Amino acid sequence: MNYVLGIDLGTSGVKCLLVSDEGNIIGSASKSYKPDFGDNGYVEQDPVVWWENTKVAVKDIVDKFPEARGNIKALSCSGQMHSSVFLDSDGKVIRKAILWNDTRTTSQINEIYERAGGLENVLGMVYNKALEGFTLPKILWLRENEPDNFNRVDKVIMPKDYINYMLTGNIKTEVSDAAGTLLFDVKNSCWSKEMIQKMELNEDILPEVIPSTGVVGMVLEDIANELGLAADAEIIAGGADNSCAAVGNGVVSKGQAVISVGTSGTAIAYLDDINSKVTGDVHLFNYSMPDSLYAMGVMLCAGEALNWLKRTFFEDTSFDEINILADKSPAGSNGVIFLPYLFGERCPYSDPNAKGIFFGMSGASNKGDMIRSVMEGVAFGLKDLFSLVIDFVDVDELYITGGGAKSKVWGQIIADVIGRELKVLNIEEGPSFGAALIALVGAGLCDDFETAKGKSVKVIKVIKPTENVEKYKEIHKLYTELYMTNKEFFKKL
């Protein structure tokens, strides 16, 4: 039997998934690490840490499943988007990578709009707003603040591209990660020469772009021997984490979308072209599926809102007990509304000043009301994301993954708030499994993504909306008004 590896290179760790050529998950291994947090919103990581931990995870999985040694025919990586790896002309790392959640670049956002001639011009070139998390502002920050390091830059790549480089010696990226740089013409799938010129950058610092299923190269012989890969293993380009997660959760054709309730929350839908007016309220990126795009809304705090509530107020209460308490509170949480903007917000409001609120508390409010209001607040945020997405594409089939899918009460709340039937899949591995599917298709071990999905992805539960749909429509209006009424107060805070 032949195998592939799907690797998810995240901010807090790397996960390696072993998948057979029949699409079955055999096992996994993971290694944890931490980002380096500094003053003024600095968040960085040493790419060497990614590489060393990735090697350990691959070795661990080969040790667990010795039958895979020498039979792993392809490998593909999913990686954190936007984070910037700076390499010199010898292919050496110049400095620590600046991560996607680093917020030091606000002045560079202003510079981008000034150089480009405003928001409309930025949208016309790269189809997305300029945000601190993207790659371009990090490059401009380096030029302004570390000119000696900037002058040494030969290539700027993303995290998973660095792993591919270490595996093959080849420097390339692919469309889904390139789309998150703010330097990529999403509609035409190429670097935006106009944006590059306006930013006064040298296009040579940007790597060659290939499809997600494209081959970066063959694994280096010494690396294959060290890690237990096949001598002729192909390293497939892979994709950005959100793109891979959507692939891994079955979004492989028009009309399909997925809502994810992880630390943050996303709504992602398959998109075959950009036909609607681009406003920047929703992200438009190239997809890991061939010749396709995806529309994505992102809220910065979803599952983390419940985690925060638990560790702050219910440290000794299990999640099972938390779900029981939430289920005892009626729809609407007895008048308590929660705004989940604990880290500011991205969609539908690009507002770093936004804050969380418990509104409507009274002497009669109880633990269950607080818990349920948090679940409902996150669900209202997801509704906002999904509403942005369906402005661009019709959705016939909606999947849900993450914490909201695992919790019976939370999943039902989300279905009622959105007013749509939600399908729960058997796959919980998201990005790493999506990367594995990309490896299967890219290496020719599976004909196409529909075939790969059919072999392994199954619907295990359907959550149907209840009579609470209409009640939640009214509460969502209050939720929206609550933000609008307070957004100026957030600035004053």
VENNORGI-V13675 format. One record per helix or strand of 3 or more residues. SS is the DSSP state (hx for helix, st for strand). FROM is the first residue (numbers start at 1). LEN is the number of residues. If there is no record, write none. Layout:
ss->SS from->FROM len->LEN
ss->SS from->FROM len->LEN
This chain:
ss->st from->3 len->7
ss->st from->13 len->8
ss->st from->25 len->8
ss->hx from->39 len->3
ss->st from->43 len->3
ss->hx from->47 len->18
ss->hx from->66 len->3
ss->st from->72 len->8
ss->st from->84 len->4
ss->hx from->106 len->11
ss->hx from->119 len->8
ss->hx from->135 len->11
ss->hx from->147 len->6
ss->st from->155 len->3
ss->hx from->159 len->10
ss->st from->172 len->3
ss->hx from->175 len->7
ss->hx from->193 len->6
ss->hx from->203 len->3
ss->st from->208 len->3
ss->st from->215 len->4
ss->hx from->221 len->7
ss->st from->234 len->7
ss->hx from->241 len->8
ss->st from->256 len->6
ss->st from->265 len->7
ss->st from->283 len->4
ss->st from->293 len->7
ss->hx from->303 len->11
ss->hx from->319 len->10
ss->hx from->333 len->3
ss->st from->337 len->3
ss->st from->357 len->3
ss->hx from->367 len->23
ss->st from->397 len->6
ss->hx from->403 len->4
ss->hx from->408 len->11
ss->st from->422 len->4
ss->hx from->431 len->12
ss->hx from->449 len->8
ss->st from->459 len->5
ss->hx from->469 len->24
